[in-house]
Amino acid sequence: MPIENRPLPELLSFLDTLPEPHILCDRDYRIVAANAAYRAGFATGRSVVGRTCYEISHHYSVPCDQAGESCPLARGLKSGQRERVLHLHHTARGEEYVNIELSPIRDASGEIAWFVEKMEPMNAARGLSDHHGLVGRAPAFQHMLGLVARAAPSNASILLQGESGTGKELVANAIHEASHRADHPFVAVDCSGLPETLFESELFGHERGAFTGATSRKAGLVEAASGGTLFLDELGDIPLGMQVKLLRLLETGTYRRVGATDLRRADIRLVSATHRPLKQMIAEGRFRQDLYYRINTFPITVPALRERASDIPLLIESLLGRVAPGRRLNVSPAAMQVLCRYAFPGNVRELRNVLERASLMCDGEEIGPEHLAEDIRAPVQAAALAEVQATGGVHWQDIERNGFLQAVHSHRGSRKELAQKLGLSERTLYRKLRQYQAD
């Protein structure tokens, strides 16, 4: 490139001193420089300089916004401001969710000449099967992760709302892992399992002799979480009397052990979760409105499994590694079809239980429909029969859609490789992905 269009060497030297992965791109998506942290975490052998960011990160042949993604560079060109987005990137460790912060750099005339991208992997979430943490690729899942990525670095109180079994504690732990408190404790409290008489002493601790049975001083869970994150699960089950004391803790940052007179200072970040309708409980006088506004600084909805049904094959692969770690189990196509069509009112927790039972029923290496409980098979079979009776058969479009989605969910390479495998152009592949709402 012409000398006048080259970035200052001082800028390149500065980027190389930064501990987080950074790249410098031009307006045409081409990587001009990559620091050592980026080369270590994202490069896969070949030099990245001169190649496009979308080729390296996504294995795309077109920019992200032309492939159905949100492109921070295109947005930055339009807004002229810093942009943030959560993307699923190919890395040296496989596919990972990466929080991207893109900043424009202007030349002497005020025109945008370069973009600096900072990347921070979300280690608690993966886009491929993984035996730990959050797993998913569905739009609802990615939307939730985007909110997690924005809120985690702050100290704002977060309220997770979602049905039972959706994995709210895993999300809370992901928030902790992505925060500045990750090196300190993550303490989870099941509020539904604590009787009112013990709630205060468990949360705040007690002095010796504070009540019958208090034979020694005991630190509470707030103190155990010092410097880290306190996760209050099933917040809606906290008694009204304790809600007042929790509100005082959040507003003043102080508390007293039961039986003590001196104030102690708390250093915690609060994350709460509930499946209960808190607004309805406020109207009924069962939950304090002032506490609700205090804990609900940043609400995040954890999607139900039926809202991210396309993640079921990924979750099955991940969960099988957890429920049967010593076996190489897989699920037959017929059993997979049953599981993908079942409603799962118990969400991911129910899916795990279903797979654990099936693994016990299966003597071989492949779980079939016969290994699934009757209450799983019956609704799906009844729905399939009703569909056939109503339509007079199965449409070829349904066969194509099911086969296409199965190929997408089982593929582990780039979109370009998937298109070649299916005998499609990349443009046709992206059109079918949008048509079938595949992830």
C-alpha positions, 0 to 999 in steps of 0.5 A: 500500500502507498506509504501515506496509507500505512498506519503509524508504526507507533500505533502498531507497536502500541497494539502489541503491548496490549494483553487482550487480542487486538487487530487493526483493519482497513475500511475494506475489512483487511487485517493490517496488523495483529498483536501477539495475543491475537496471533496466539488465540485466533491465528491457526498457523498462517499469517493473518495480515492481508486477509479479511477479518470475516475470512479469519473469524467466520470462514466466510467469503463475504462480509458478516452483514452479507452473511446474515450476521451483525457486522461491527465494521459496517456499523462503525462506518455508518455511525462513526462511533465505537461499536460492540457485538457478540460473535461466534468465532473460529479460534485455535481452540475451536468455535468460541463466543467473542465479545468484540469492541471496535473503535474507528481511527481517523486520519488528519482530514477527519475521515475514518482510515482504520478500525481497531478491534478488541476481542475478549472470549467468553470462556463460559459459553460455547457454540459447539458441544462442551462438557462445561458451561453454556452451549448454544447457537440459536438466536434467542441464546445469542441475544441473551449472551449479548446482554450478559457480555454487556452487563458482566463487566459492570457492578450492576445488579442483574435479575435473571428471569426464566422458567425452571430448568432453563439454566439460570445458575449457569448464566449467573456463573457466566456473568461472574466469569466475565466480570472483574470479580472472576478471581473471587468467590461465586456463592449461590444461595437457594432461597427456596431451601432456607426456612425463614427462621434460618434465612437471616443467620445463613445470609448474614452470619451470627454471633455465639449465643445469638439463638439456641444452638448458636454455639460458635460465631459463624460467617454468613454467605454475604461474607463468604462472597466478599469480593465476588458474586452473590447469586440469590436463586429463586428470589421470589421465595424470600420472606417479606421480613427478610426482603427489608434486610436485603434491601438495606444491604443493597442500599447501604452496603452494610449488614449485621450478623445476628446477635451483633451490634457492629455494622459490617461492610459488604463487597459483593455483586448481586445476581438474582434469579426467579421463575415467579412473576414478581410484578404480579407478586408486587400487586398482591403484596407478596414482594416489595416494589422498592426491592424489585427496582433495586435488584432489577437494574439489568434484567435478562430473560433466559429463554425456554428450550422451546424458544431455542429448539435448534440447540437441542442436538448440541445440548444432547451431545454436551449432556451425554458427555456429562451423564455418561462420561465413560461411554461413547454414546450417540443418539439415533436419527429417529430418537433425535427426531423424537427429542427435537419435536418434544416440548420439554416443559422442564427445559434443559433440566428435563432434557438432562434427566431424559438422557440420563434415563435413556443412557441407563436403558441403552446397553449399546452405544446408540440411544434409540426411540425405544430407550426413551420414556413413553411420556416422551414418545407418545406426544410426538407420535400423536402429533406426527400422526395427526399431521399426516392425517391432516395433510394426507401425508408428509410434504417433500418440503418438510423432508428437505427442511429436516434433512437440511437442518440435520446437516447444519447441526452436525457440521463442524466446519466453515459455511463454505465447506458446508455449502460444498458438502450440500452441493449449494452455492454459498448464496443459496446456503445463506438463503436456506439458513434464513428460510429455515431459521437455522443457526 
